[in-house]
Amino acid sequence: MAEILSLSKARKAKARAAKEQAAAENRTKFGRTKAERQHVEAVRNLSEKRLDDLKREE
């Protein structure tokens, strides 16, 4: 004999699982590690500093 299920609970659990799956996909697609963010920031700061150093003062 089959188990009795609450359809609303099953539907909510399915929706929760789908949201978690989408969140995991977004984390891999858009997420960056802290080290990657720091590296990009350091490179940006270095390039800005070089540009400022090369500017002529009038």
The 8 nearest C-alpha neighbors of each residue, nearest first, counted from 0:
[[1, 2, 3, 4, 5, 6, 9, 8],
 [2, 0, 3, 4, 5, 6, 9, 8],
 [3, 1, 4, 0, 5, 6, 9, 8],
 [2, 4, 1, 5, 6, 0, 9, 8],
 [5, 3, 6, 2, 9, 8, 7, 1],
 [4, 6, 8, 7, 9, 3, 10, 2],
 [7, 5, 9, 8, 4, 10, 11, 3],
 [6, 8, 10, 9, 5, 11, 12, 4],
 [9, 7, 11, 5, 10, 6, 12, 4],
 [8, 10, 6, 12, 7, 11, 13, 5],
 [9, 11, 7, 13, 8, 12, 6, 14],
 [12, 10, 14, 8, 13, 9, 15, 7],
 [13, 11, 15, 9, 14, 10, 8, 16],
 [12, 14, 10, 16, 11, 15, 9, 17],
 [15, 13, 11, 17, 16, 12, 18, 10],
 [16, 14, 12, 18, 17, 13, 11, 19],
 [15, 17, 19, 13, 14, 18, 12, 20],
 [16, 18, 14, 20, 19, 15, 13, 21],
 [19, 17, 21, 15, 20, 16, 22, 14],
 [18, 20, 22, 16, 17, 21, 23, 15],
 [19, 21, 17, 23, 18, 22, 16, 24],
 [22, 20, 24, 18, 23, 19, 25, 17],
 [21, 23, 19, 25, 24, 20, 18, 26],
 [24, 22, 26, 20, 25, 21, 19, 27],
 [23, 25, 21, 27, 22, 26, 28, 20],
 [26, 24, 28, 22, 27, 23, 29, 21],
 [27, 25, 30, 23, 24, 28, 29, 22],
 [26, 28, 24, 25, 30, 29, 23, 31],
 [27, 29, 25, 26, 24, 30, 23, 31],
 [30, 28, 26, 25, 27, 31, 24, 23],
 [31, 29, 26, 27, 28, 32, 25, 33],
 [32, 30, 35, 33, 36, 29, 34, 27],
 [31, 33, 35, 34, 36, 30, 37, 38],
 [32, 34, 36, 35, 37, 31, 38, 30],
 [33, 35, 37, 32, 36, 38, 31, 39],
 [36, 34, 38, 32, 33, 37, 31, 39],
 [35, 37, 33, 39, 38, 34, 40, 32],
 [38, 36, 40, 34, 35, 39, 41, 33],
 [39, 37, 35, 41, 40, 36, 34, 42],
 [40, 38, 42, 36, 41, 37, 43, 35],
 [39, 41, 37, 43, 38, 42, 44, 36],
 [42, 40, 44, 38, 43, 39, 45, 37],
 [41, 43, 45, 39, 44, 40, 38, 46],
 [42, 44, 40, 46, 41, 45, 39, 47],
 [45, 43, 47, 41, 42, 46, 48, 40],
 [44, 46, 48, 42, 43, 47, 41, 49],
 [45, 47, 49, 43, 48, 44, 50, 42],
 [48, 46, 50, 44, 45, 49, 51, 43],
 [49, 47, 51, 45, 50, 46, 52, 44],
 [50, 48, 52, 46, 51, 47, 45, 53],
 [49, 51, 47, 53, 48, 52, 46, 54],
 [50, 52, 48, 54, 53, 49, 47, 46],
 [53, 51, 49, 50, 54, 48, 55, 47],
 [54, 52, 50, 51, 49, 55, 48, 56],
 [55, 53, 51, 52, 56, 50, 49, 57],
 [56, 54, 57, 53, 52, 51, 50, 49],
 [55, 57, 54, 53, 52, 51, 50, 49],
 [56, 55, 54, 53, 51, 52, 50, 49]]
